[in-house]
């Protein structure tokens, strides 16, 4: 698996560039710039989106690899109804597809929380957005300034993007949310072998666009300066060399010159570096080949708002014994209606909801949050095996430090029990320890100095009494504890102990 990850990590930026480089220059009198920027002015809308994945298996793959391919082909996401309110609230309902499971879900987000639930959940889950440091930083920014800089950055990028070889514009009549609508269809196709040429053309355009480049850095300064000023303890210590941060003109000039120098330096070595990249990573010739292709149909109304999209991306993958795929395809279909109309997002109450951001839910607590007959419960328990645990104890282990007495291995109760997600409680008056199994809820009770224990309501005789070691830890027989927590214990020929819970 490590080798596969190392050889495929370069796919991510390539896919991103394939999606970005969709062309921007006027085609047949149609202003593609406006079409790609029009949605920045949308404050409210309703939409639906469906995304599916499909993979073509490589020749001669194993049955195990075939399962991976089948899993990929089963993945899907349908956002049946997304509502974007003009105050920033968003709600969505949809279905996640995974193997034979189809799981309906709902979510809602405002400035405070992201709340979500799924079919079979006994209560919603939520994540407080205020806990995110980055969101806290952005909270102090003026939304209008954020939108202004977003537009400026988007305009700069789109202005300098080159057109791909295949791009056409036609007038069509399409159904959007059941209503016939007059639209302009922008069709574009990009192959993997075009990508290096398009990227080089983009860099050349950026290098020549001194006015746009300077305006972008000006905008970035105006956007970031208040944030830095509010948070800097000593503003005078922040700057670029001898140029203080308050000197906007000086900062912008230095940043622009440095950025342009970097772009120009890259252009000088671009072809040679690309050649070296192909030599060091020959797999790129497959990914950046004619069989990798992005096809996009974007339908725009008279207000330059995107109303429908059909995106089809196929990526050819190199032959590799660690990669069971010949190619992978992603399809995305969406439509948008009620643009800038009256839209009210559907809230989900956080009353009784679980704060998922704390990350302290045990597997058992997670399962108990869903109906045992629900698809999510079965997915978590059977497919994802979230209750599965595996512990290994070496003969000279300095964490569990097992002790063998009369042929029985004793271990510190708390360490093993908590690593199996059990809850451990001390009963001072009775000098006993209560252990509650995380998944099944069974209770185990061990008493200091006693050679008997209560395991799920039954009295079990121990080989030796429970004792407290020199570190103050209560030690109990490993097998009794592990099996009481629904785990198995195996010892290999080298004396290593393996504890497995399904």
N, C-alpha and C positions, 0 to 999 in steps of 0.2 A: 504493500500500500504506500509506503514512503516513496518508493521509486516512482510509482504512478503519479503521486502528487507533484514530485519534483519535475516530471516531464510534461505536466499539463498546466502548471501554474501560469504560464504565459497566455493561456486562453482568455483569461478575464479581461485584460486590457484590450486584446484584439476584438473581442465581442463588443466591448463598449465603443470602440472606434467605429466598428461596422455600423452600429446603430446611430452614431452621431453624424457620420459623414453622409448625409442624405441630400446634399445640394442646397443652394440658396439663391442662385442668380435667377433673374426674370426668365420665364419660359413662355413663349407665345403671348407676351404681353401680360402674363400673370405674375404678380409680385410674390414670389415664393417666400421672401423675407417676412412679409406681413402674415402669410399663412402660418409660418413657424413661430411667430411672435404673438399672434392674435390672442392666444389663450392666456397670456400674462395679464390681460385686463379682465378676465372672467372672475367674478366674485362669488357667484352662486351657480349651481348646475345640478343636474341629475344625470347619471350614466350607468352603463353596465359594461362589464368586461369579462371575457373568457380567455384563459391562457392554458395551453396544453403543451406537453412535451412528448416527443417520440424519438426513439433511438433505433438505428439499424445495427444489428449485432455484427461483430467481426466474424470472419470465417473460422470454423473449428473451435468455438469457445466451449468451455466446460458447462456442465449443468448448473454449477454454482454461479458462473458468470451470466448464464441465461436468466437466472432469477433476478440479477441486478438489472438486466435489460428490461425484463417484464415489469419490474418495479418502476423504472423510469417511465415506461409507456403508460403506466396506470396513473401517474400524477396529473392532476388538473386543478385549476382554481377558477371558480366562477363567482364574480361579484355581480349578483343579480340586480341590485339597486343600491347605488352610491348616491348619497345626498350631501352636497357641499353647501353649507349655509354662508351667507355673506358676513357673519361674525366670526367665521373660522371654524365653527363646529362641523364635524363630519360624522356621518353614520353610514354603515354598509351592512348588507345581508348577503350571504353567499354560501357556497358549498365547496369544501375541499375534497378532492378525490384521491384516494390512496389504496391501491390494490382493489379489493372488493368493497372497500368502505366508501360511503358517501356521507360526509359529515356537514350538516348545515351549521352555520355560525352567524353571529351578529356582533358588531363592534360599534363603539361610539367614542369620539374624542373631542374634548374641548381644551381650553387652556390649562385645565387642572389635571385631568386624568385621561388615560386610555382604558376604556372598559370593554371587555369582550366576554362572550359566552358561547357555548356550543350545545347542540342537542344532547340531552342527557345530563347536563351540568346541574347540580343541585343549587348552585348560586353563581353569580358572575365572578369574574376575576378582573382586577384592575391594576394599573401601574401609574403611580403619581408622576406626572411630568415634571413637577417642581424639583424632584430629586435628581434630575439630570443637570449636571453642572453647565453643560453647553446651553441647554434650554434656559437656564437661569441667566446666563450671559446675554442671550438673545432677547430675553424678556425685557431688558432695559432699552432695547433699540426701538426706534419709531417704525411701526409696520410700513408706513408710507416710504420711509427711507430704504427699508429692506426691499420693498417692491421696486423702488427706483433703481437700486444697484443691481438687482436681478435682471431688470430690463436692459440696463446698460451692458452688463456682462454678456447676456444672451445676444444682444444686437452685435456686439463686437465679434463674438464667435461665429454667428450665422453669416454676418457680412463677409467674413473671410473664408468661409467654407466654399470649396469648389463644387461645381456640378459633376455628378457621375456621368458616365457615358450614356446611360439610358435614363432619360427623364422626360415625361410627357405630361401635358395638361389637356383635359377634355371637360366639357360640360355634360353633366348627367342629372338624372332624376332618381333619387334613391329614397327608400323608406327609412325613416329615423323614428324609432319608438312608435311604429305603426302609422306614421304620417309621411306622405310623399313630400319630398323636399328637393328644391333645386340646389345643386351643389357643384363645386368645381373639384374634379378628381385629379389629384397629383399622384402620378405613378412613377416610381423610381426603382432601379435595380442596381445593386453593387455586388461585384464578385470579390473574392478574397485577393485576387491578383491585382485588382485596382487599388487596393487600400494603400500600399506604400506610395504610389504616385499621388493619390489624393492627399495624403498626409504631408508630403513634401510641398505640394502646391499650397496647402493651407499655411505651412510655416513661411513660405515665401511671401504670401499675401500679408501675414501678420508682420513680417519684418518691414514691409514697405508702408504699412498703415500707421505712420507716425502719429497722425492726428487721433486716430481711434485708440491706439495703444496708450497715448498720453491721457486721453479722456477716461479710459478704463482705470488707470492708476489714480487719477484725480478722484474718480468716484469711489475707489477702494479706500483712499485716504479719508475722504469725507465720512464714509461709513464706519471705518474702524477707529478713527481718532477719538470720538466720544467714549467708546468702550474702553480703550486703553487709558484715556485720561481719568476716567472714573475709578479705575482699578489699580492704577500705578501709584505706589507709595512715593516714589521720587521720579516725577516726570522728566526732570533734567538729566537723569541718568540714562534715559532711553533716547536713542537716535541712531544715525548712520554715520559713524566716524565722528567728524567734527560738526556734523549737521544735526541740530536739535530737532526733536520731533515736532515742535511748534512751527518750524520752517517748512510749510507745506510745499512751496515751490522747489526748495532744495531737495526735500525728500522725494518728491515726484520725479524730479530730474534724475537723481541718482538711481532710483528703482527702475525707471524707464530705460536708462542707458545700460544698466546691468542686465535687464531682461532681454533687451534687443541684442546685446552682445552675446548672450547665451544662445538665442535663436540663430543668430548669424553663424556662430561657431558650430552649431549642430548642422546647419545647412552645408557648411564646408566639408564635413566628414560624413554627411548623410549616406551617400551611395556606398562609400567604403564600409561604414559601420553596418549597413544593411547586408552587404556581401559577407561580412564577417559573421553576422548573426545567422545567416543561412548556413554558413559552413559549420558553426559551432552547434547550431540547433537545426539540423536538416528536416526535422518534423514540421517546421514552419512552412516548408514548401507545399506541404499538403494542406495545411490550414489556410495559408494565403494562396490558394489555387482556385481554379475555375469552378470547382465543385462546392466551394464555400460561397454562399449567395444570400443576400438580403433583398427581399422584395417587399415594397411598401406601397399601399394604396391609402392615401390620406384624402378625406372628403371634407371640403371647406365651404362654409356658407358665405353669403354676401358680406357678412361682417368680419370675415377672416377668422372665424372660430371653427376649430376642428370638430366635426359632428360624427364622423365615423373613421375608423382605422382598421386596416387589415395588414398585419405585419407577419411576414413569414421569413424566418431566419434558419438556414441550414448551414451547419459547420462540418466540413470534412475533417476527420481525425486520422492521424498517422497510424500505420500498423505498428502495434506494440503488444508484446505478450502480457503486459500488465494493464492494458486498456481493452476491454471487451467490446468496444464500439467502433463501428466503421464511420458513423456520422450521427449527429444529434440535431433535432429540429425543434424549434419553438414557434408556435403560432399564437398570435394575439389578435383578438377581434373585439372592438369596442364601439359603442355609440353614445352620444351625449345629446341631451335635450334640455329644455327649460333653461337655456343659457341666460344668466343674469336675471332670471325670473324669481318669483317668490318661492323660496325653498326653506323648509324647516327640517333640520336633522332630527332623527329619532333617538332621544336620550335613553341610556340604560342606567338605572339607579345603582349607586355603589353601596346602598344599604345591605348589610349582610354579605357583601362581596369580600373576596380574599385578596389581600395585597400581594401580588405575585412578584413585586420587585424585590422583596426581602430574600427570596431564594432559599427559604428555610423549610419548604414543604418536603416532607419525606415521601418516598414512593407510596406508602400506605395512605398518607393524608391526601395525596393527589388522587389516588384511586377512589377513596371514599367521597371525593368531591363530585363523583359521577355515579349515575345509576349503573348497577352491575350488569344490566342487560343492554346498555347503550353501546353504540359503535365506538365511542371514544374510550370507554372502559376496556373493551376487548382489544382495541388497537394498542393502548398503553400496556396492558397486561400480557397479551399474547404475542403481538407483533414487535413492539418496542422493548418488551421484557424489562420494564423499569424497575421491577422488584428483584431482578437478578443481581446477585452479589458474589464476588470471588475474593477470598482472603488467602494469603499464603504466609505460613509461619515457619521460619527456618529453625533448625535445631538450636542455633546460638542467637536467635532473634533478640535484638536489644530494644525492641518496641513492645512486643507482647511478652518477652522474656518468660517462655514456658518453663515450668518446673515439673519434673517427673518424680512422682512419689509412688512406690510400690507398683510400678508399671502403668500408672495413670497420669496423664498430662494435665496439670493445673495451669490456668492462665488468669490474669487479672480480669475480673468479670466486666468491669466498665468498658475497657478498651474493645474487647471483642463484641460485646452487646451493642455498643453505640456504633461500631463499624458495620453492624448488621441492621442499623437504623432503629434499634429498640430504645425504648425510654427506660431510664434507670432512675429509681427513687430510693432514698434511704429512709428507713423507718427506725428512728432513734430509740424510742422506748422499747421496741422488741429486738433491737440490734439485728434487723433483717433488711434485705435488699429486694425490692420488687422490680422485676423486669417485665415490661409490656411489649409483646411482639408488635412490630409496626404494621405488618400486612394483615395478619389474622386476628390480632387482639388478644392472643393467649397470654396468660400471666404466669411468670415463674417467680417463686419466692425462695431465696436462700438466706439462711440464718447463720450468723457468725458463730463458730464453734459447734454447729450441728451437722450431723452426717445424714440428714434428711432434707429434701427439698420438695416444694410443691410445684409440679409441672402441669399446667393446664388443668388444675383441680385434682390431680392425682399425686399421691405421696411416692416419692422415688428415693430409694436408699443410695447414698453416695459411698464410694470406696473409702474416703476419709472425710473428716469434718472440714467445713469451710474455714479457711484461716486467713489472717491478715499478715502480709509480708512486711519486710523492713521499710518499704516505701509507703506503707499505709493503705495498700490496695487489697481488697478482698479477692481471694483466689478460689476458683471453683473448677470442677472437672470440665475440660473443654468439650468433650463429646456430649455430656448432659446439657450444657448450655447451648451449644450449636444446634443439636437436634431438637431441643425445645423451641428454638427459633426457626424451625423448619429448614435447616441447612444440613448438608451431608458432610462427613469428615472422612478424608482419605489420607493415608501416609504412604509416600513413595519409598523406593529402595534407599534413597539418600537421607531419609529421615525428615524430609520436608512435609509439612502438614497442609493439606488443601481443603479449604472450607468453601462449599458451593451452595448458594441458595438460588433455586430456579425463579 
